[in-house]
Amino acid sequence: MINKNKWEYFQERLESTWNFYLEFLEKIDQESSKIHKAISDSNNKQDRKQYIEYLNEVDIRYRFTLYSSMLITFCSLAEHFVTEITKEIVPKYESEIKKERGDWLTKNLELIKKVKKNLDIDANDIRLFSCYIKIRNCIVHNRGVISNSKNRKKLEIAINEIVQYGKQGNYCLLELTKDGHLLLGCDLVGDVVSKSEDVLGKILETV
């Protein structure tokens, strides 16, 4: 019953946050459409220039802000629930987690596996979600700039993993600009939500 309640609460949080995301995404899309129309309708060169500058603001900065904030929110939500579940089933969690190697997700899953031998989560989901966590960390700690990131090599590997995965499924997930800034794609947030549901769902099925 505890696990069922946790899953239901997690789903409710996902749904409410997802609806919030869609609401703001729609506002950005509407604003973008208005600007495009204004550009096509305008015969004034100076006005068109200002509209184009504003369009870049909306379509690049506003979208990045929304995508990145939602990436942070959904990754952190999944982290919270996985950690709480692991703490419930693993005695002396705080000391045991320090003994494990790897990223946050790998450490928690390894601890769960020691108690629940039948835990079976798709390795690709684990790898990709761990990559999303690394992207989230870069945005939180370094504003999405990879040049002076603390773990640049691991971050670059994560970026490549996500880009290649996106190409295979024709998803717009992630790009890296010429000046070394992360550019989040329109499909990234949805895939983060899907992966977090899959990972947490498998954990709760097991425990």
Contacts in CASP RR format, 6 or more apart in sequence:
PFRMAT RR
TARGET T0000
AUTHOR 0000-0000-0000
METHOD contacts of the structure
MODEL  1
MINKNKWEYFQERLESTWNFYLEFLEKIDQESSKIHKAISDSNNKQDRKQ
YIEYLNEVDIRYRFTLYSSMLITFCSLAEHFVTEITKEIVPKYESEIKKE
RGDWLTKNLELIKKVKKNLDIDANDIRLFSCYIKIRNCIVHNRGVISNSK
NRKKLEIAINEIVQYGKQGNYCLLELTKDGHLLLGCDLVGDVVSKSEDVL
GKILETV
2 88 0 8 1.000
3 85 0 8 1.000
3 204 0 8 1.000
3 207 0 8 1.000
4 204 0 8 1.000
6 81 0 8 1.000
6 84 0 8 1.000
6 85 0 8 1.000
6 204 0 8 1.000
7 200 0 8 1.000
7 201 0 8 1.000
7 204 0 8 1.000
10 77 0 8 1.000
10 81 0 8 1.000
10 200 0 8 1.000
11 197 0 8 1.000
13 77 0 8 1.000
14 74 0 8 1.000
14 77 0 8 1.000
14 193 0 8 1.000
14 196 0 8 1.000
14 197 0 8 1.000
17 70 0 8 1.000
17 73 0 8 1.000
17 74 0 8 1.000
17 77 0 8 1.000
18 193 0 8 1.000
21 66 0 8 1.000
21 70 0 8 1.000
21 189 0 8 1.000
24 66 0 8 1.000
25 66 0 8 1.000
28 58 0 8 1.000
28 59 0 8 1.000
28 62 0 8 1.000
28 63 0 8 1.000
28 66 0 8 1.000
31 58 0 8 1.000
31 62 0 8 1.000
32 55 0 8 1.000
32 58 0 8 1.000
32 59 0 8 1.000
35 51 0 8 1.000
35 54 0 8 1.000
35 55 0 8 1.000
35 58 0 8 1.000
36 55 0 8 1.000
38 47 0 8 1.000
38 51 0 8 1.000
39 48 0 8 1.000
39 51 0 8 1.000
39 52 0 8 1.000
39 55 0 8 1.000
42 48 0 8 1.000
42 51 0 8 1.000
63 184 0 8 1.000
63 186 0 8 1.000
64 183 0 8 1.000
64 184 0 8 1.000
67 184 0 8 1.000
67 185 0 8 1.000
67 186 0 8 1.000
67 188 0 8 1.000
67 189 0 8 1.000
68 139 0 8 1.000
68 144 0 8 1.000
68 184 0 8 1.000
70 189 0 8 1.000
70 192 0 8 1.000
71 132 0 8 1.000
71 135 0 8 1.000
71 136 0 8 1.000
71 139 0 8 1.000
71 184 0 8 1.000
71 188 0 8 1.000
71 189 0 8 1.000
71 192 0 8 1.000
72 136 0 8 1.000
72 139 0 8 1.000
72 140 0 8 1.000
74 189 0 8 1.000
74 192 0 8 1.000
74 193 0 8 1.000
74 196 0 8 1.000
75 132 0 8 1.000
75 133 0 8 1.000
75 136 0 8 1.000
75 192 0 8 1.000
75 196 0 8 1.000
76 136 0 8 1.000
77 196 0 8 1.000
78 129 0 8 1.000
78 196 0 8 1.000
78 199 0 8 1.000
78 200 0 8 1.000
79 104 0 8 1.000
79 133 0 8 1.000
81 200 0 8 1.000
82 105 0 8 1.000
82 108 0 8 1.000
82 199 0 8 1.000
82 200 0 8 1.000
82 203 0 8 1.000
83 108 0 8 1.000
85 112 0 8 1.000
85 200 0 8 1.000
85 203 0 8 1.000
85 204 0 8 1.000
85 207 0 8 1.000
86 93 0 8 1.000
86 97 0 8 1.000
86 108 0 8 1.000
86 111 0 8 1.000
86 112 0 8 1.000
87 93 0 8 1.000
88 207 0 8 1.000
89 112 0 8 1.000
89 115 0 8 1.000
89 116 0 8 1.000
89 207 0 8 1.000
90 96 0 8 1.000
90 111 0 8 1.000
90 112 0 8 1.000
90 114 0 8 1.000
90 115 0 8 1.000
93 111 0 8 1.000
96 111 0 8 1.000
97 107 0 8 1.000
97 108 0 8 1.000
97 111 0 8 1.000
100 106 0 8 1.000
100 107 0 8 1.000
100 110 0 8 1.000
100 111 0 8 1.000
101 107 0 8 1.000
103 130 0 8 1.000
103 133 0 8 1.000
103 134 0 8 1.000
104 130 0 8 1.000
104 133 0 8 1.000
105 126 0 8 1.000
105 129 0 8 1.000
105 130 0 8 1.000
105 133 0 8 1.000
105 199 0 8 1.000
106 126 0 8 1.000
106 130 0 8 1.000
109 119 0 8 1.000
109 121 0 8 1.000
109 126 0 8 1.000
109 203 0 8 1.000
112 119 0 8 1.000
112 203 0 8 1.000
112 206 0 8 1.000
112 207 0 8 1.000
113 119 0 8 1.000
115 207 0 8 1.000
116 206 0 8 1.000
116 207 0 8 1.000
118 206 0 8 1.000
119 202 0 8 1.000
119 203 0 8 1.000
119 206 0 8 1.000
120 202 0 8 1.000
120 206 0 8 1.000
121 198 0 8 1.000
121 199 0 8 1.000
121 202 0 8 1.000
121 203 0 8 1.000
122 198 0 8 1.000
122 202 0 8 1.000
124 165 0 8 1.000
125 195 0 8 1.000
125 198 0 8 1.000
125 199 0 8 1.000
126 199 0 8 1.000
127 161 0 8 1.000
128 161 0 8 1.000
128 162 0 8 1.000
128 165 0 8 1.000
128 191 0 8 1.000
128 195 0 8 1.000
129 192 0 8 1.000
129 195 0 8 1.000
129 196 0 8 1.000
129 199 0 8 1.000
130 158 0 8 1.000
131 158 0 8 1.000
131 159 0 8 1.000
131 161 0 8 1.000
131 162 0 8 1.000
132 162 0 8 1.000
132 188 0 8 1.000
132 191 0 8 1.000
132 192 0 8 1.000
132 195 0 8 1.000
134 151 0 8 1.000
134 154 0 8 1.000
134 155 0 8 1.000
134 158 0 8 1.000
135 155 0 8 1.000
135 158 0 8 1.000
135 159 0 8 1.000
135 162 0 8 1.000
135 174 0 8 1.000
135 182 0 8 1.000
135 184 0 8 1.000
138 144 0 8 1.000
138 145 0 8 1.000
138 146 0 8 1.000
138 149 0 8 1.000
138 155 0 8 1.000
138 182 0 8 1.000
139 182 0 8 1.000
141 149 0 8 1.000
141 150 0 8 1.000
142 148 0 8 1.000
142 149 0 8 1.000
142 150 0 8 1.000
144 181 0 8 1.000
144 182 0 8 1.000
145 180 0 8 1.000
145 181 0 8 1.000
145 182 0 8 1.000
146 152 0 8 1.000
146 155 0 8 1.000
146 156 0 8 1.000
146 159 0 8 1.000
146 176 0 8 1.000
146 180 0 8 1.000
146 181 0 8 1.000
146 182 0 8 1.000
147 180 0 8 1.000
149 155 0 8 1.000
159 174 0 8 1.000
159 176 0 8 1.000
159 182 0 8 1.000
162 173 0 8 1.000
162 174 0 8 1.000
162 188 0 8 1.000
163 173 0 8 1.000
163 174 0 8 1.000
163 175 0 8 1.000
163 176 0 8 1.000
165 171 0 8 1.000
165 173 0 8 1.000
166 172 0 8 1.000
166 173 0 8 1.000
166 174 0 8 1.000
166 187 0 8 1.000
171 187 0 8 1.000
171 188 0 8 1.000
171 191 0 8 1.000
172 185 0 8 1.000
172 186 0 8 1.000
172 187 0 8 1.000
172 188 0 8 1.000
173 184 0 8 1.000
173 185 0 8 1.000
173 187 0 8 1.000
173 188 0 8 1.000
173 191 0 8 1.000
174 182 0 8 1.000
174 183 0 8 1.000
174 184 0 8 1.000
174 185 0 8 1.000
174 188 0 8 1.000
175 182 0 8 1.000
175 183 0 8 1.000
175 185 0 8 1.000
176 182 0 8 1.000
176 183 0 8 1.000
177 183 0 8 1.000
END
